[in-house]
Amino acid sequence: MTKKKRLSRDLKLWMIQRAIMLQLLRDDHDPLWTRGELEAEVSDFGPRPLKVALELLEGDCCIVLDGEEGVRASTCAHRLDELELVSI
């Protein structure tokens, strides 16, 4: 993979991870999202990048994958948001 393609892929993953976290930390939705709901909200990226981003966020303890379909922000992510350390 060329450096330019790798940078493009990394930027896309960064953007989708950011989009996912912003959705999961919303106040106007239940804390537990289905993957379908999340995919609909970040539909610009497609299912494969969404899957990779979810795996990366789970590996970093930012999210919790709840069964086959459920996704929620981790307790730590919610606490940082409550402390207003997550800024938009």
FIBA-402705 format. One record per residue: y, x, z of N, C-alpha, C in turn; residue in one letter; chain. Coordinates in pm, 1 decimal. Layout:
<pts>
+----------+----------+----------+----------+----------+----------+----------+----------+----------+----+----+
!      npy !      npx !      npz !     capy !     capx !     capz !      cpy !      cpx !      cpz ! aa ! ch !
+----------+----------+----------+----------+----------+----------+----------+----------+----------+----+----+
!        Y !        X !        Z !        Y !        X !        Z !        Y !        X !        Z !  a !  A !
...
+----------+----------+----------+----------+----------+----------+----------+----------+----------+----+----+
</pts>
This chain:
<pts>
+----------+----------+----------+----------+----------+----------+----------+----------+----------+----+----+
!      npy !      npx !      npz !     capy !     capx !     capz !      cpy !      cpx !      cpz ! aa ! ch !
+----------+----------+----------+----------+----------+----------+----------+----------+----------+----+----+
!   -117.7 !     84.8 !      0.0 !      0.0 !      0.0 !      0.0 !    123.9 !     89.2 !      0.0 !  m !  A !
!    219.7 !     55.9 !    -84.5 !    341.3 !    135.7 !    -91.3 !    428.4 !    108.0 !     30.7 !  t !  A !
!    518.2 !    200.1 !     56.4 !    607.8 !    187.0 !    171.3 !    692.7 !     60.2 !    158.5 !  k !  A !
!    738.6 !     31.3 !     37.3 !    822.5 !    -86.7 !     14.7 !    744.2 !   -215.8 !     44.7 !  k !  A !
!    618.9 !   -223.0 !     -0.1 !    536.3 !   -341.8 !     27.1 !    507.2 !   -355.6 !    175.5 !  k !  A !
!    481.6 !   -243.9 !    242.1 !    452.9 !   -246.1 !    385.2 !    575.1 !   -294.1 !    462.9 !  r !  A !
!    693.7 !   -248.0 !    426.2 !    816.2 !   -293.0 !    492.4 !    839.2 !   -441.8 !    469.5 !  l !  A !
!    812.2 !   -488.0 !    349.3 !    826.7 !   -629.7 !    317.1 !    729.7 !   -713.6 !    400.2 !  s !  A !
!    604.3 !   -669.1 !    410.0 !    503.8 !   -739.8 !    489.3 !    542.5 !   -741.6 !    636.1 !  r !  A !
!    588.6 !   -627.6 !    688.7 !    628.4 !   -618.8 !    829.1 !    746.9 !   -710.5 !    859.1 !  d !  A !
!    843.3 !   -716.1 !    767.3 !    958.8 !   -803.6 !    785.3 !    915.2 !   -950.2 !    784.3 !  l !  A !
!    825.2 !   -985.2 !    694.6 !    775.0 !  -1122.7 !    688.4 !    702.7 !  -1158.6 !    818.3 !  k !  A !
!    620.3 !  -1068.6 !    870.1 !    550.6 !  -1094.3 !    996.2 !    649.6 !  -1107.0 !   1111.6 !  l !  A !
!    753.2 !  -1024.8 !   1112.2 !    855.9 !  -1033.7 !   1216.0 !    923.6 !  -1169.7 !   1209.6 !  w !  A !
!    958.3 !  -1213.8 !   1089.9 !   1027.7 !  -1341.8 !   1074.7 !    940.1 !  -1459.1 !   1117.2 !  m !  A !
!    813.2 !  -1457.9 !   1079.9 !    726.4 !  -1568.8 !   1116.8 !    697.0 !  -1568.4 !   1267.3 !  i !  A !
!    682.2 !  -1449.8 !   1327.2 !    662.4 !  -1444.5 !   1472.1 !    785.2 !  -1500.3 !   1544.8 !  q !  A !
!    900.3 !  -1466.7 !   1496.7 !   1025.4 !  -1517.8 !   1555.3 !   1032.2 !  -1668.4 !   1540.5 !  r !  A !
!   1001.1 !  -1719.2 !   1422.6 !   1003.0 !  -1863.5 !   1397.9 !    904.5 !  -1936.6 !   1488.6 !  a !  A !
!    786.5 !  -1878.6 !   1506.4 !    685.4 !  -1939.6 !   1593.5 !    737.2 !  -1947.3 !   1736.9 !  i !  A !
!    789.8 !  -1837.8 !   1788.0 !    836.4 !  -1837.7 !   1926.7 !    952.3 !  -1935.0 !   1947.2 !  m !  A !
!   1041.4 !  -1942.8 !   1851.2 !   1152.4 !  -2037.6 !   1864.5 !   1101.2 !  -2181.6 !   1868.7 !  l !  A !
!    999.2 !  -2211.9 !   1790.3 !    941.0 !  -2346.4 !   1792.9 !    872.4 !  -2373.2 !   1926.6 !  q !  A !
!    793.3 !  -2278.1 !   1972.7 !    717.0 !  -2298.9 !   2095.3 !    804.6 !  -2308.9 !   2219.2 !  l !  A !
!    923.6 !  -2254.7 !   2214.4 !   1014.4 !  -2259.4 !   2329.4 !   1114.1 !  -2375.1 !   2322.6 !  l !  A !
!   1100.4 !  -2461.4 !   2223.2 !   1190.7 !  -2576.8 !   2210.8 !   1177.3 !  -2669.3 !   2331.4 !  r !  A !
!   1288.2 !  -2731.2 !   2368.9 !   1288.7 !  -2825.7 !   2480.1 !   1252.7 !  -2967.7 !   2437.5 !  d !  A !
!   1255.4 !  -2995.5 !   2308.6 !   1235.5 !  -3132.8 !   2261.4 !   1094.5 !  -3157.9 !   2207.8 !  d !  A !
!    998.6 !  -3078.1 !   2251.8 !    859.1 !  -3093.4 !   2208.5 !    769.5 !  -3061.4 !   2326.9 !  h !  A !
!    653.2 !  -3122.9 !   2330.9 !    555.4 !  -3088.8 !   2434.6 !    526.1 !  -2939.0 !   2427.0 !  d !  A !
!    493.0 !  -2877.0 !   2539.9 !    462.7 !  -2732.7 !   2537.8 !    343.4 !  -2697.0 !   2448.9 !  p !  A !
!    246.9 !  -2787.5 !   2436.8 !    130.0 !  -2760.2 !   2354.8 !    151.8 !  -2812.6 !   2212.9 !  l !  A !
!    140.2 !  -2723.9 !   2117.9 !    153.1 !  -2757.3 !   1976.5 !     15.4 !  -2747.5 !   1912.0 !  w !  A !
!     -6.2 !  -2826.0 !   1807.4 !   -124.6 !  -2803.5 !   1725.2 !    -85.5 !  -2701.7 !   1618.2 !  t !  A !
!   -185.1 !  -2636.1 !   1565.2 !   -156.8 !  -2540.7 !   1456.8 !    -96.0 !  -2612.3 !   1337.0 !  r !  A !
!   -139.8 !  -2736.3 !   1314.1 !    -84.4 !  -2815.2 !   1204.2 !     63.6 !  -2842.6 !   1222.7 !  g !  A !
!    104.1 !  -2878.5 !   1344.0 !    246.2 !  -2901.8 !   1372.3 !    326.3 !  -2774.1 !   1351.0 !  e !  A !
!    273.2 !  -2665.6 !   1400.5 !    341.7 !  -2537.6 !   1387.8 !    352.3 !  -2495.1 !   1241.7 !  l !  A !
!    243.3 !  -2511.9 !   1168.6 !    244.4 !  -2476.5 !   1026.7 !    346.5 !  -2560.6 !    950.1 !  e !  A !
!    360.1 !  -2688.1 !    985.8 !    457.7 !  -2774.7 !    919.7 !    601.1 !  -2727.5 !    946.7 !  a !  A !
!    625.6 !  -2677.2 !   1067.4 !    759.6 !  -2630.8 !   1103.7 !    795.3 !  -2497.2 !   1039.5 !  e !  A !
!    696.5 !  -2414.0 !   1015.9 !    721.6 !  -2282.0 !    956.4 !    651.8 !  -2271.8 !    820.5 !  v !  A !
!    659.4 !  -2378.1 !    744.6 !    584.3 !  -2390.8 !    618.9 !    626.6 !  -2293.5 !    509.7 !  s !  A !
!    739.3 !  -2228.1 !    524.7 !    784.4 !  -2132.4 !    422.9 !    691.3 !  -2011.4 !    411.2 !  d !  A !
!    610.4 !  -1987.7 !    512.6 !    531.3 !  -1865.7 !    517.8 !    387.6 !  -1881.0 !    469.7 !  f !  A !
!    327.5 !  -1995.9 !    486.4 !    189.2 !  -2017.1 !    443.8 !     89.8 !  -1994.2 !    556.0 !  g !  A !
!    -34.0 !  -2044.0 !    537.9 !   -133.5 !  -2039.5 !    645.4 !   -184.9 !  -1900.0 !    681.0 !  p !  A !
!   -203.6 !  -1813.3 !    584.5 !   -257.7 !  -1679.1 !    613.7 !   -161.3 !  -1596.6 !    698.5 !  r !  A !
!    -32.8 !  -1584.7 !    659.7 !     60.7 !  -1510.9 !    745.9 !     76.5 !  -1575.6 !    883.6 !  p !  A !
!     67.1 !  -1709.1 !    890.6 !     75.3 !  -1777.7 !   1019.4 !    -40.2 !  -1734.4 !   1109.3 !  l !  A !
!   -159.6 !  -1728.6 !   1054.1 !   -278.2 !  -1687.8 !   1130.3 !   -261.9 !  -1545.8 !   1183.1 !  k !  A !
!   -215.7 !  -1455.2 !   1098.6 !   -196.2 !  -1315.6 !   1139.1 !    -89.2 !  -1306.8 !   1248.6 !  v !  A !
!     21.0 !  -1379.3 !   1230.9 !    128.9 !  -1377.5 !   1329.4 !     81.8 !  -1433.0 !   1463.7 !  a !  A !
!      4.1 !  -1540.5 !   1461.5 !    -48.7 !  -1596.5 !   1586.5 !   -138.7 !  -1496.3 !   1657.3 !  l !  A !
!   -221.7 !  -1426.4 !   1582.0 !   -310.5 !  -1325.6 !   1641.5 !   -229.6 !  -1211.9 !   1704.2 !  e !  A !
!   -124.1 !  -1168.4 !   1636.1 !    -39.7 !  -1061.6 !   1689.8 !     32.0 !  -1107.1 !   1817.1 !  l !  A !
!     86.9 !  -1228.1 !   1814.9 !    157.6 !  -1279.9 !   1932.4 !     62.4 !  -1299.3 !   2049.6 !  l !  A !
!    -59.1 !  -1344.0 !   2021.4 !   -157.6 !  -1358.6 !   2128.8 !   -193.8 !  -1221.0 !   2186.2 !  e !  A !
!   -210.6 !  -1124.2 !   2100.0 !   -242.0 !   -988.5 !   2144.3 !   -132.6 !   -928.2 !   2230.8 !  g !  A !
!     -8.9 !   -969.3 !   2208.5 !    104.9 !   -921.8 !   2288.0 !    133.0 !  -1011.0 !   2408.9 !  d !  A !
!     46.7 !  -1109.6 !   2432.9 !     58.5 !  -1202.7 !   2546.9 !    185.3 !  -1288.3 !   2540.9 !  c !  A !
!    234.6 !  -1314.3 !   2421.1 !    351.5 !  -1401.0 !   2403.1 !    310.1 !  -1547.4 !   2392.5 !  c !  A !
!    189.8 !  -1571.2 !   2342.0 !    139.2 !  -1707.0 !   2325.6 !     -2.8 !  -1715.7 !   2380.4 !  i !  A !
!    -45.3 !  -1841.8 !   2398.7 !   -182.6 !  -1869.0 !   2439.2 !   -241.9 !  -1961.6 !   2333.7 !  v !  A !
!   -353.5 !  -1920.0 !   2275.7 !   -425.2 !  -2005.6 !   2182.1 !   -521.2 !  -2088.5 !   2265.2 !  l !  A !
!   -498.6 !  -2218.9 !   2267.3 !   -571.5 !  -2311.5 !   2353.1 !   -676.7 !  -2384.6 !   2269.7 !  d !  A !
!   -796.6 !  -2331.4 !   2267.3 !   -901.5 !  -2390.1 !   2184.8 !   -880.3 !  -2358.0 !   2038.2 !  g !  A !
!   -941.0 !  -2438.5 !   1952.9 !   -931.8 !  -2415.8 !   1808.3 !   -795.3 !  -2454.6 !   1750.9 !  e !  A !
!   -729.7 !  -2552.9 !   1811.2 !   -607.7 !  -2606.8 !   1751.0 !   -480.5 !  -2586.5 !   1832.2 !  e !  A !
!   -491.5 !  -2571.6 !   1964.0 !   -372.7 !  -2568.4 !   2048.2 !   -304.5 !  -2432.8 !   2052.2 !  g !  A !
!   -170.8 !  -2436.8 !   2057.3 !    -89.1 !  -2315.8 !   2067.8 !     24.5 !  -2347.2 !   2164.0 !  v !  A !
!     50.2 !  -2255.7 !   2257.3 !    163.6 !  -2272.6 !   2347.2 !    221.4 !  -2136.1 !   2381.6 !  r !  A !
!    348.1 !  -2136.4 !   2419.0 !    410.9 !  -2012.4 !   2464.0 !    349.1 !  -1973.5 !   2597.6 !  a !  A !
!    338.6 !  -1845.4 !   2623.2 !    282.4 !  -1797.9 !   2749.1 !    377.6 !  -1830.0 !   2864.2 !  s !  A !
!    323.9 !  -1827.3 !   2984.3 !    406.1 !  -1848.2 !   3103.5 !    517.4 !  -1745.1 !   3109.1 !  t !  A !
!    486.1 !  -1622.1 !   3073.0 !    586.7 !  -1515.4 !   3072.5 !    698.8 !  -1545.3 !   2973.3 !  c !  A !
!    662.8 !  -1590.1 !   2853.3 !    764.8 !  -1622.5 !   2752.4 !    854.8 !  -1735.7 !   2802.2 !  a !  A !
!    795.2 !  -1838.0 !   2864.5 !    875.5 !  -1948.0 !   2919.5 !    967.6 !  -1898.9 !   3031.2 !  h !  A !
!    916.1 !  -1810.5 !   3115.3 !    997.9 !  -1759.7 !   3226.1 !   1116.0 !  -1677.9 !   3174.9 !  r !  A !
!   1091.8 !  -1593.7 !   3075.7 !   1201.6 !  -1516.4 !   3016.6 !   1304.8 !  -1609.0 !   2953.5 !  l !  A !
!   1258.0 !  -1717.8 !   2892.3 !   1348.9 !  -1815.8 !   2833.6 !   1430.5 !  -1884.8 !   2943.0 !  d !  A !
!   1366.2 !  -1921.9 !   3054.7 !   1436.6 !  -1985.2 !   3166.1 !   1543.0 !  -1892.0 !   3225.2 !  e !  A !
!   1514.5 !  -1763.7 !   3227.4 !   1609.7 !  -1665.8 !   3279.1 !   1717.8 !  -1630.8 !   3176.3 !  l !  A !
!   1711.3 !  -1697.6 !   3062.5 !   1806.0 !  -1677.3 !   2951.7 !   1805.0 !  -1533.3 !   2902.1 !  e !  A !
!   1687.1 !  -1471.4 !   2905.9 !   1671.4 !  -1337.4 !   2851.5 !   1627.3 !  -1343.7 !   2705.3 !  l !  A !
!   1592.4 !  -1463.1 !   2658.6 !   1560.5 !  -1485.1 !   2517.4 !   1685.1 !  -1547.0 !   2457.3 !  v !  A !
!   1748.8 !  -1475.3 !   2366.7 !   1872.1 !  -1528.0 !   2307.3 !   1852.5 !  -1550.2 !   2158.8 !  s !  A !
!   1923.8 !  -1647.4 !   2109.5 !   1915.5 !  -1680.8 !   1967.1 !   2041.3 !  -1635.7 !   1897.8 !  i !  A !
+----------+----------+----------+----------+----------+----------+----------+----------+----------+----+----+
</pts>
